[in-house]
């Protein structure tokens, strides 16, 4: 049996296990273990497993993941989201579809101190959905907007998937965060434009005019102080050279805790819940790391990466079409599995291929551009069936709104996603422009 055949069988086995509702980490672990043993025998596999977990988790860089998750938990439990939505609603609430736009802006701002798509969707939904219902927004527009806006939690730095990409590819986390900034802002603006167009083309889903729009007063502005404090401290410190991204994550967690105390909504029970939720999320991510490491080590033995590079080179096609094919493959994978698993499974395979192609740019900008593209693509999978995790989370909080209505509400926003992905694919400078100013 050739290495390519064995690699394909391993991938098929993994998807079969996933179809049988096996957790993705276990599916990757079983598939990788079987493939590894078939190639090397039991003893080499046992020796590999003896040291693999420690070698992976002894890395100092991995500590940034639970720290950013903890920062997001403090922000979630500390009531910061209420102030964010109050300010954005006062800012754009007078516009037609203004509360939906406010939810998008609040999600983007909350994502700047969260790093999780699901947490952003759930948190902003809890605050914004009752207000949108009270003002006469349809269940379709309200839930579709909130599910889509939740993806800004990973599109706006800090982003846990982007941190994992940086660790896998040994790239500078700070530069990746900077590269994601403009695409993340474009995502926010694109979603707001979709709302403005939708409420005019499809009447009846938002009020024609709000008779009592929220007021932009000193209280609404002062509500931004906690999140502004956290954001400026973390990112100002990172890009000012005062501390590394890992240290910045620790500072961010501490400052988010202080901000939550300032808001007066952090209780002892919520404080403990923050650490419990952080431990659960981190354990889930690290378990996927183990499964992905076993799977990728087994695939490396098949030399699939080398065969893939040779195969693509023999086609003599333009590198941009290879990148388009990789993007389309990730879009397809996003419909059946979640973003972290996709990154951990595919990046070790496709990153060497992308680095071997000539896109007319240096290796570091190429790696940054590829990372932002993958981030944009995997966020797409949070919105489409059958995975669509954000849709299920928001719909579960919206009593009385059929699941099909939420999926229909998401559809117009997918057009914006496609346009943004195409723009970044065609114009890498969108992602790389800010990085040029970082020494």
N, C-alpha and C positions, 0 to 999 in steps of 0.2 A: 504494500500500500504506500503510495507516494505521500510526501509531506502535505501537499496541497489538498489531497483527498481527505487525509486525516484531519486537517484543520477545518475543512468544510463540514465534516461529520461532527466535529466537536461543537461547532456553531449551531448546527441543526439540533443536536442533542440539547444544547442550552435552551433554544427556543421551544422545543417540545416540553421540557421541564417547566418553562415559564407558562406555557399554555395550560399545563396541569396545575397552575396556581402555586408553583414552588416559588418562594421568595428569590428575587434576582441574585442575591449574594450566594445562596445555597446552590442555585442553578449553575452559576459560573464556577463555583467550587467543585461541584460534582463533575461537570463537563471537563474542567481543567485537570482534575485529578485522574480521571479515566484516561484522558489523552496523554498525560505525563507518564503514567504507569505503562501504557502500551508502547511508549517509545524508549523508556529507560529501565523498566522493571521496578519492583517494589522498594528495594534498598536505596537507590538514588533518590526516589521520591520521598522516602522517610527522612533521609538526610536533608533534603531541601526543606521539608516542612519543619524540621527541627529548629532551623534558624530563620526561616522566612518572616514569621510574624514579628520577631524582635527586630530584625533588620529594617522592616518597614516602619514600625511604630517608635523606634528609638530616635527617629528624625526630629530634630528641634522644630523644623519648619511646619510639621503637622499640628503643632500647638496653636497655630493661628486659626484653625477651623473651630474648635470648641470656644475659643475666645470671641470670635466674631458672632457665633451662635448665641453666646451668653449676652453679648451686647444687644443683639436683637430681642432676646427674651426680656431684658430689663426695659427696653423701649416699649415692647408689647404690653407688659404688665404694668408699666408706670403711667399709663394714661396719656402718653405723648400724642397718640393718634387723634384724640378728640380735639386737641388744640390745632393740630395740623389741618383737619377737615374744617374746623370753624374758620380758620384764616383763609383757606383756599375758597371756601364757599362765599365768604364775604368779598373775595377778590373777583370771582367770575360768576357768582350766583345770579347776577342780573341778566346774564346772557341766556339765550334760548338753549336749553340743555346744559345750563351752567353748573348745576349740582353734579351732573355726571362728569363734566370737565373737572370740577373741584375734586371729585373722587380720584381721578387720574393724577392730578397734581399732588394730592395728599399721599397717594401710593408711591409716587416718585420720591417725594421728600422722606417718607418713612423708609423706603428702600435704601436711602443713603446712610441709614444707621441700622439696617436689619440684615440684608444679605440673603433672605429666604423668600422665595416666591409664595409658597403656601402661607407662611406666617403673615406676609404683607396682605395677601388676599383676605385671610380670615380676620385680621385686625381691623382693616379699613372697612370691610363689610359690616362688622359689628357696629361701627359708628355711622357709616354713610347710608346703609340700606334703609333703616327706619326713616331717616330724613327724606330720602328720595321717594319712598312710598307715600309719606305724608304730603309731599308736594305734587303727587299725581303722576310719577314716572311709572311706566309699565314694568312688569316683572321681567320682560325680555330685555329691555334696554338697561335696567338697573343691574340685574345679575350678570348680563353679558359684559357690561362695562367693568364691574368690580372684578370678575374673573380675569379679564384681560389686563386690567391695571395691576393686578397682583404680580404679573410677570416682571414688572418694573423692579420688584424686589431683588431680582438677580441681574437685571440689565443695568441698573444703576449701581456703581460701586459703593460699598464693598459687596462682593458676590462670592458666595461659597463655591459654586461651580468653577469660577474663574481662578480661585485660589487652588483648587484641585488641579486644574489645567497647568497652572504655573509650577506646581510641585512635580507633576508628571513629566513636564518638558524642560524643567530647570530654567524657567524664565523669571524675570524680575516682576514680582507681584505689583509693585508700585507703578511700573510702566504699563502693565496690563490694566490696572484700575484706570489710569489716565487715558489709555486707548479706548476704554469702554464708555468714557464720559459723554462724548459727542453722540455716538450711536444711541446711548441711553436717553439723552435729551431728545433726539430725533424720534425715538419711540414714543415718548410722552407727547410731543407735539403732534405726531401722526395720529395717535389715538384721539386727541382733542379735535383734530380736523374731521376725523370720521364721525364723531358725535355731532359736530356742527352740521355736517352734510346730511347725516341720517335723520335728524329731527326735522329737517326741512323737506326731505324727499319722502319720508314715511311719517306722515302726521299721526298724532294720537298716542305717541309713546312718551312724549314730554309735554309739560304745560306750555301754552303759547307764550305766556309771560307770568312771572312770579309777582303777585300783588304785594308780598311782604318779603323782599329779598333780605338776606343777612346783611348786617351793617359792618362796615370796615371801621372799627374803632380801636382805641388803644388796647383794650383787653384782648382783641383778636391778634393784634401785632405782638403784644407781650407774650402770647402763647407760643410764639416761635423761638423764644429765648433758649429753652432747654435743648431743642434739636440743633439750633444754631451753635450752641456751646459745644455739643458733642461733635458735630461735623467739623467745625473749624479746628478744634483741638486735635482730632484724629488725623484729618487729612492735611491740616496745616503743619502738624508735627512731622508727618511722613515726608511730605514734599519740601518741607523746610530743612530736612536733614537732621532733625532732632532725635528721631528714633526710627527703627526699622518697621516694616509692616507688621511683623509679629509683636513687637513692643507696642505698636500703635493699636493693635487689636486689644491688648491688655489695658492700655490707657482708655480705649473706647468703652470697654466693658465697665471700668471703674467710673468713667464720666457719665455713662448712661444710667448707672445706679444712682449717682449723685443727682442727675437730672430728674429721675423718677421720685427721689425723696423731695426734691424741690416742688414737684407737682402735688405731692401729698397723697398719692394713691398707692404707694407701695406698702403693703402689709407684710407681716412675718410669714403668713401663709403664701402670699404671692412670691416673696423672696425665695422660699424653699422650692416653689413650683418652677421658678426660673432655672435653678440648678438641676432639678429633676428632668425638665424638658431638654436642657442642654445635654445632660448625660445620655438621654434616650436618643436624641438626634445624632450625637457624636458616635455613639455605639453603632447605630445603623450605618452611618457613613464608613466607619472603620471596618465593619463587617463586610461591606461591599468592597472595600480596599483589599481585604484578604482574598475574597472570591475572585476579584479581578486580577490580583497578582498571580494566583495559581493558574487562572485561565490564560493570561498573557505569557506566563513562563512556558506553559505547554505549547502555545502557538509559536513562541520564539524557537522552540526546538524543531518545529516543522519548517522553520525558515520561511514562513509565509510573507514576512516583510520584504525579504530579499527577492522572492519570486514575484511579489506584487510590483516592486520597483522595476524589475526586468520586463515584466509583462507590459506595464504602462509605457516604458521606454520603447518597446518594440512596435507600439501602435503609431508613434510619430504624430500624435495629436497635440494641439496647443495646450499648454499647462492650464489655461483658464477653463478649458472644458473638463479637464480632470478635476479641478476644484468644484465646478458645477456638479459633476457626478457625485463627489463626496458630500456636497451640501444636500443634494436630493436623497442620498442614502440616509443621511442623518435625519432628514425630515420624515422619511418612512419609519426609521427606528423610533422616532419620537411618538408615533402612534401606538407603540406596543410596550414601551418601557420608559422609566423616568430619567431625568437629565443627568444625574450623577452616574448612574450605571452606564449610560451611553458614553460619557466622557472617559470613564475608567476602562471601558472595554475597547473603544475604537481609537483613542488617541495613540496608544502605543503601537497600533498597526499603521495608521495613516500619517502620523506625524513624520516618520522617516521618509515616507513617500513624498510628502509635500516639500520637505527640506531638500529633496534630491532634484526638484523641478526648478527651472529657471523662469522666475517671474520678473526678472529685471530689478530685483531689490536685494539688499543684504539679508543675511540669515535672521538676525534679530527682528527687524521689521516684519519679515515674512512670518515668523513665529507669532508675533503679536497680532498681525492681521488674521491669521488662521484661527487664533484663539477667540477673537471677537466674533468672527463668522460662526464658529461652532456655538458660542454662547447665544447668539441671535437665533440660531436654528433650534437648539434644544429647548429654548423657552417656548417655541411654537408648539412643542409636544405637550405643554401644560394645558393646552386649550382644545385639542382635537380628540375625538373618540378613537379607540375605546379607552385610552389612558385619561387624558384631559383632567388631571388631578385638581387643578384650580377650579374647574367647572363644578366638579362634585363637591368640593369644599364650600363654595359660595352657594350652590343650590341647596346643600344641606342646611344652610343657615337661613334660607329664604322659604319659609313655610308657605305652601299654596302655589308656588311657581313650579310647573312641570319641568323635568330635566330637559326635555326637548326644547322648551322655550329658551332656556339658558344657552344651550348649544347654538340655537338660531341667533341669539343675541350676540354671540361671539363672532359669527361669520363675517360681518362687515370689517371687524378689526383685523381679521386674517389678511385682508387685502392690503392693509397698511404694513403688516409684517412682511408680506411678499415683496412689496416695493422697497422697503428698507433693506432687506437682505440683498436684493438685486443691486441697490445703490452701493452698498458696502463691497459687494463682490466686484462691481465694475470700477469703483473708485476707492482703492485702499487708503488713499489720503484722508478720507473721512475719519478713519480710526487712528491714523498715524500722525495727524497734524499736531495735536497737543504734545505728543511724545517728543517731538523735535525740540521743545523748549525745556526738557528735563535733562539736566547735566548728568 
